[in-house]
Amino acid sequence: MATKSLTHWRAVPAGSGGAIAGAPGGTLVPAAICAAFTWNDPVSQTGGDSDPLRRTRLGRPDCTASARAYTLAMRRTSYEQLNCSIASALDVVGEPWTLLIVRDAFYGVRRFDDFQENLGIARNVLTARLKKLVEAGVFRKSAYRQRPLRHEYRLTDKGAALFTVIVGLKQWGDRFGPAAKNGKPMDLVDRADGHALEPALIDVLTGRRLELTNVRAVAGPGAVQATRDFFDRLTLTRPSQR
């Protein structure tokens, strides 16, 4: 039996049900993922149809079923194995729509129908995202009506701590997104007197503004040996030296 290379990729047409949505002309799936199906296919073993792309076009289940499982696995990727606080945060809020739901919570949105109307998100996706945010302790779920039972979603202290993340994304979008030409869609103002605010990342001990050019990442007390080795080899450089 021939051995398939792990670097070989096989095409799955867009209409087959196994392709990743939005991929023009279908998607590519590692041939190794398809191997169990391909080499159990009597047609391929007898040489009746030796062209793998033709077999795929004819709708044989070798890559179609494999692509479906492969795509699902890619969507369920977890960063749990990484010794990184940024990765662990993305495990909670890194899925599509999640940070926009948190953003709306900062605006004061609390109820399911209001989230759904404002975002235009599919109800099943919203249900899944809210469930995960509650389980992660970002939201707390409380009933505001008993008959019929209705809930609202309020930010916990853990959820409120994402405020700086939302503000940082807003600033990046204001600078590099359509807002750079068309103007900011939203501004932040002081609650007391309404004056416009310009947020900055500062060091609380010195009050100094933090920039890439004056900050260096080093291994922390929770770093495993591999992380310590990484930082031993690497130092952040100034933008002019990149």
C-alpha positions, 0 to 999 in steps of 0.5 A: 500500500502506498504511503500518503505524505502528510504535506499533501492536500486534497480538494473538496468541492464547495457543494459537498457539505464538507467544505469550509463555508466561504472557501472559494471553490471548496476547501483543502483537507490534509490527505492523511485525514482522508486516507482511511476513507480513500484506501478503503474505497474498492474503486481506488483499490481496483484502479477503476478511478485512480484520480482522487480529485475525480473521485471527490467530484463524483461525491464519494465519501472519502474527503467529504465526510473527512472534511466535515470532521476536520472542519469541526475539529479546527473550530473546536481548537483550544489553547489550554495547552499553551502556557500563556494568559493571552491564550487562556483569555482567547479560550473564553472570549476569542470566538466570533461575536463574543466580544461584541456581546460583551461590548453591548453589555458595557452599553447596558444591554442585558436581555437576549432579545436586545442582544439579538436585535442589536447584533443581528446574530443567529439566535442559536449562536447567541444562546451558545455564546451567552451560555459559555460566558455565564459558565466562564463567570463573565456574565451572571444570569438572573430572572427578571420575569417568571411567567414566561421565564425570562433572564437577563445577563449582567456583567460580573467583576470578571466581565467588567475587567474586559473593559480595557480590552474593548477600549483597546480594540475600539482605539485600534479600529478608530485608527486603522479601520473605516473610522480613520476616514469616516470618523469614529462611530462612538466616543467615550466621555466622562460620566460627570461632565461629558468631556471627551476622553482619550484612554491610554495604557499607563504604569500605575506606579509611575504614571508613564505611558506604555508603548511597545518601545519601552516595554519588554516581556519576560518570564513570569512566576507561572512560566513553565520551563519551555516558556522560560527558555523561550524568553531566554532566547527572545527579547522584544525589539523596538519597531525601528529594528523589526 
